[in-house]
Amino acid sequence: MKSYLSCLFALLMMGYHVPVLSETYPMKPINMVVPFAPGGSADTIARPLAEHLGRYYKQAIIVNNRGGSGGAPGTAFALAAKSDGYTILFNLSTISATPEADKLFDRKPQYELKQLAPIALISSEPLVLVVKASSPFNQISEVIKEAKLNPTKVTYGSSGVYGPTHLAIEMFTNAADIKLQHIPYTGAGPALTALLGGHIDLSVLGLNNALAYQKSGNIRILASWSNQRNNLIPDIPTLKENGINVEYPNWGGLFVSANTPEDVIQILRNGVKSVAKNSDYLKSMENLNISVTYLDAPEFDKFWKADAAKISDVLKKIGRVD
């Protein structure tokens, strides 16, 4: 031990950087911020990841749901924490929308994308349009017809303004040239509760959640935002098949503050890489009908930048939405 400390001291005196953090991180529980309410797509995907990362690090990964406003306040909360790797962020593709939306409204950005460092892409699943099982709507064409006959009468719930479900619906209504009445909630879970309670006509879910509620007979799936039919719902058409030229993958990824030490970022990357190959984790995701679409930080960064550019174009086309 004395010899080790002597060598360590000598290295420090010679000006070498000794990666102390990489030898000790993590030494306490990690806070995983999920900027959406419990029960939604992000929460469903994040919890198995948190559980298995906790096993890998032998430290608890505590999921902290901070829903509202499409995930923006929760994201800002995560970035306001100390950049030491003990606050990590699981977010959806909507992470790219908020800064662009703030520009549309001439608001000070709640955060900027350059403040974030990507760790890994975890999943990419289709979004689907759903109605309550007792709804009079059986096909997407019936929704469009009613919306044209009675503008703004048909209601839909979202996870918040410019959240993934809101953005998806606005893409749909813009392409279909219709108007729907938007009712924002603090997350996809509360919006689903409103749908099941008969308070709104439509909502949007990640495919994994939709399949669970369809199986129990509570909802009906009308269409998906995929570029082709999904093998889990082969009878459900895409919006494109209905002549509505939009698609919108709902991906989920892990981020930290860009100011996080590089050695901590590498430890997080290594942990997610290991978990993404773990058979127990993959089985747990399969049971949730979620496909793991893993990309390490460099590949994820390229994917994210390309997707952010698409979302920026979509927001400019949609414009200001209150």
Order of alpha helices (4+ residues) and beta strands (2+ residues): alpha-alpha-beta-alpha-beta-alpha-beta-alpha-beta-beta-alpha-beta-alpha-beta-alpha-beta-alpha-beta-beta-alpha-alpha-beta-alpha
